[in-house]
């Protein structure tokens, strides 16, 4: 197969050297021969050959400063005739093996190799290309010797354009790469099948796949049976590049589809879980085998999801709401809600206050501006009185022992309440089905205010209160502008109207029946009266005899009691009634708040407060208390309705963050990208 070119011929016997007048030398076993006119040295023989110097590769490489074109015969490794194509300082020994080096032609051997008009054919006698391989299986093998890698250069007019090379063939982890030069590794593949691509361009897409096939154009199958972290079909990682708009966001994968097609469709092996991206109606859609399905970037909102069985559904980012959740009107059970939020479930996750960024919970709603008729959270219930015990918002403990509702339709006469609150009835016993043998501590409403604890204004009735021990307990002074009326029910069940005795003084009184004995009597006040009657103010005692007498008079009165005697030293023993009135201790010189007792106090209340439920009513001016007086208006130094604590409002997120990060990057290690100086291709 190999046609070796012999530059020199040596005779084994008698050599004849004939000098030529032109300076030529001929070596021949024929004494009458003459040198070729074009040669300097002409060796001729018809029975002998020329014997090159023979040595090992190590001996060859030990030659000091071998000149260019030195020729030896190497007897080990890949034996053959070698010529130094390099320089004396940098030798490059190349084997003389083919027509490139010896100027000959490929020699056919049987029907295996042909040369025709500059084309070489292997397995064909009529090659149509420079190298034409035909046959079965038609494989070309490029085999490099020890410590070298195999490769192919593709060029044009002497310039290298592309290269296909193996790398690290002698290592335990070799690979093959394709690049624009000997060290540029644009594409690479391991023997295990792992492929990588390093694209450094900026003006065009890294991958272009154009297929007219009516079937799958691109398919990726991950057959891993074990999972170390996460197995992927496709993973894309991008650097964190700052962007200014959605149009400049870098994308790992971009799919563009003309018409009504789907940009990306994914299906699991059993074909029961599937998803779509960039469809005619949605950005992303997915469906689970249970029938649960959802979409992102829909016609009606940013996100849509529906439960496959109940068909409860919800939206995110609608034109009329940020979040919408809805139950199927025909298929729902207790415990179903259009929107659910779960907060903390551990006592160790405590909040630190009542400010929005100090609390934690299941649902958070806020307004970040002061627009009228806006609410952080709103709940509504249909009007009408068909079904009761319903409302707009419900708040309760987990067992609903203590609950309250806003916008509530109570069961009593189908009456609407702005707010209804209950501490849950304790069953058993009497007196309103309440049994106080066990301790109770629940309160339906607790209210604490800076100016007012509560303001209640009813169109017909203001406040109705009832209680077992008391209905109303007021700690402090009580003021009223109307009558203090008492309704006393008599034996017939009728209410008798009674009025509280009033006085311009803070007085206390007691009364009783006494009896003269020989014209005299001593009365001790009851202990309650004696303890709270003022000792610095006179006590007024009025005595009325019950029966005929000379009349009576007081001999002595103090905080403990009084003594009475009959006039004219009478000795009768008639009964008498008495009433004692005195000032309450500590209230002898009472000073009441001037703003409360002022005639314009109630007018200020009317002007300062208004019914927000009536849009036709003039808005109240506001009230504040300062320096012992109630004022109309807004308190100086207090935040105006357009000021206050800043509430954070998150801007729409426009950046896609890297979701997965594996231990290995897509690019090969850097040491594989640069060749060492002693590496030969």
Order of alpha helices (4+ residues) and beta strands (2+ residues): beta-beta-beta-beta-alpha-beta-beta-beta-alpha-beta-beta-beta-beta-beta-beta-beta-beta-beta-beta-beta-beta-beta-beta-beta-beta-beta-beta-beta-beta-beta-beta-alpha-beta-beta-beta-beta-alpha-alpha-beta-beta
